[in-house]
Structures are given as structure tokens and as C-alpha cells.
């Protein structure tokens, strides 16, 4: 380099960019405005939720966390002017029908997801099934009850089994889509490595894909269960209601959602209090399943 070039380069002044945040800069103003709007929207959306939770704790917590805690969770519902009583049959019926729905929807949903994600992901059948599953996610729940009523109830009567089948219809699309997405997230290199050491496609699915995608699959299952636990419309057409503990699957059974529906319109203060208590118990059940979904969905470190 010549002396002229050195002099010229020494005379040049290099200005460093100002990296400090400028409050009046256009992007900063836009960011602040959007942040405020986001927080404001979140606060407005939480007001109804917090108010409902407050009412449930005040009205329902009195019986649930009081001295008659065991009676509320185990006793039969009261009739007419009777005092006391509980929601035991409704809790048992809800858990039983959700268990039946899970036993039906989870295996079929996971098998369908394996077909959609692994076997024929771009086939016409897979494309049609995927489209129908997405449509069914917005399926009105009462229509699931009407469908099962026409298929089972007319021939065999109201029963816990019919209620479980109706809930399974609502759970199935959620399980299928969540499981398919979880299977797709399994890295391709893991599958290729399994094929490379001589594994068959069945072994790759059962030994590699499903264990790796299990957290996502369980998240979808838990969310589907949480949604099914709070359904009431399909149970009106399938399980009906009962004031007694269930003794067999092919008989009407109680559920928390229908108990709330029945007792909230009665003129007796005792039944209204039990309706609030049942609402709180149902919210707690749904909350537990949502927490489990978040825990199962956490990435393994």
C-alpha cells in the first residue's frame, strides 16, 4: 500500500451505528403500541375467566371444601326438599364415560395417525381422511349425540356405553390430528438410521416413531379428554341421567354436566349449591387434564 493510500485511510472517519434504543423511533413506537394492545387484550380476556373462577370458588367451594367434603363427593343427589346429598354418581359417571371414549378413540386415532403420517401420507384416502378430521373438529357436539342416538339408543336404550361412544366421536379428530403432527415431528434421520440397521417399517413405527412422538401424542389425548369431560349436549341424547351409582354399562348414568343442567334450574337452594359445586369439580377435572397435557408436551432435555 502506498503512502497516499495510508494518509487517505487515516483521514477517513468511521462512524459506529447507534445501537441504543430510541423511544421515538418508528419501530419502537409500533412495538410499544402493539405490546400495550396485547397486554390490554389479555387482561380483558382474563376478566370473564377470573370472574367465573371467583364465583365458582365462592359458591361451589363452600360445599366442596367444607365439613361435608366426603359427603359431597360420595353421596347420592338429593330429591326435592331433601337437604345435604352429593354428586358422587355424577363424578363416577363422567369418569367412566370419558374412560370409554378414550378406550375407543385413542387406539383408533393413533392407528389412523400412523397411516396418515407414515404409510400413505399423500394418497387420496389419507387426504380425504385428513380433511374429514379437520371438518369434524368443528362438528357441533349435539350432532354427535343425535348420531349415536340413532345408531345405539333407539335399539339398546340410554346407557353409559352410548354416552362414551358419543364422546369418542368428538375426541377422535383431535387425537388423530395431534398424533399425526407429533409423528411428523420425529426427525427423518432417526427413521433413516433405523432403516439403515435393518429395521422393518413396523419396527421403525413401534420402536422409534411412537416413543419419540409420545409427548405430542399424549398432549393431544389429554386435550381431547379435557374437552370431552365438559360436554353435555351429546349426553342428553345418549346417557340421559340417573340419581344412583351405575351398576352396568347398558343403563342411564349421571354426569357432572347434566347434573349442573338439571340442578341449576331447580327452585331449591340445596340443589343450586350442588350445581355450583359440580361446576367447580368439573373445572378442576378439566384443569388437571390441561396441566397433564402441558407436562407431557414439555420437550425432554
KAVENRA-V533968 format. One record per residue. NEAR is the number of other C-alpha atoms within 12 Angstrom. Layout:
# KAVENRA-V533968
NEAR + NEAR
This chain:
# KAVENRA-V533968
8 + 8 + 9 + 10 + 11 + 11 + 11 + 12 + 13 + 11 + 10 + 10 + 8 + 8 + 7 + 7 + 7 + 7 + 7 + 10 + 13 + 13 + 13 + 13 + 12 + 12 + 13 + 15 + 15 + 14 + 17 + 17 + 16 + 14 + 14 + 14 + 14 + 14 + 14 + 14 + 13 + 15 + 14 + 14 + 14 + 15 + 14 + 13 + 15 + 15 + 15 + 19 + 24 + 17 + 19 + 28 + 25 + 20 + 26 + 32 + 28 + 22 + 33 + 33 + 20 + 17 + 13 + 19 + 23 + 18 + 23 + 36 + 30 + 21 + 24 + 29 + 40 + 30 + 22 + 16 + 15 + 14 + 20 + 29 + 32 + 40 + 45 + 34 + 34 + 45 + 41 + 30 + 40 + 46 + 33 + 35 + 42 + 43 + 29 + 30 + 36 + 39 + 25 + 29 + 35 + 37 + 23 + 24 + 36 + 40 + 26 + 33 + 40 + 35 + 29 + 32 + 32 + 31 + 21 + 18 + 22 + 15 + 15 + 12 + 16 + 24 + 19 + 16 + 27 + 34 + 18 + 19 + 28 + 20 + 17 + 24 + 24 + 18 + 21 + 20 + 29 + 24 + 24 + 36 + 34 + 27 + 26 + 36 + 31 + 19 + 20 + 26 + 30 + 16 + 14 + 20 + 24 + 35 + 38 + 45 + 38 + 43 + 56 + 47 + 40 + 46 + 52 + 42 + 44 + 49 + 46 + 45 + 36 + 44 + 47 + 44 + 40 + 40 + 46 + 38 + 31 + 33 + 41 + 29 + 24 + 27 + 16 + 17 + 14 + 24 + 29 + 19 + 17 + 22 + 20 + 13 + 13 + 13 + 18 + 17 + 22 + 19 + 17 + 29 + 31 + 22 + 19 + 26 + 38 + 32 + 20 + 27 + 35 + 32 + 29 + 37 + 40 + 39 + 33 + 41 + 46 + 37 + 38 + 40 + 44 + 35 + 34 + 45 + 48 + 39 + 41 + 37 + 29 + 39 + 49 + 37 + 37 + 45 + 46 + 36 + 34 + 34 + 30 + 27 + 28 + 29 + 17 + 15 + 25 + 23 + 26 + 36 + 42 + 43 + 50 + 51 + 40 + 39 + 45 + 33 + 28 + 29 + 31 + 23 + 18 + 20 + 15 + 20 + 21 + 29 + 34 + 31 + 37 + 47 + 40 + 39 + 44 + 44 + 39 + 35 + 39 + 38 + 28 + 25 + 28 + 28 + 22 + 20 + 28 + 25 + 19 + 24 + 27 + 21 + 19 + 22 + 25 + 17 + 15 + 11 + 3
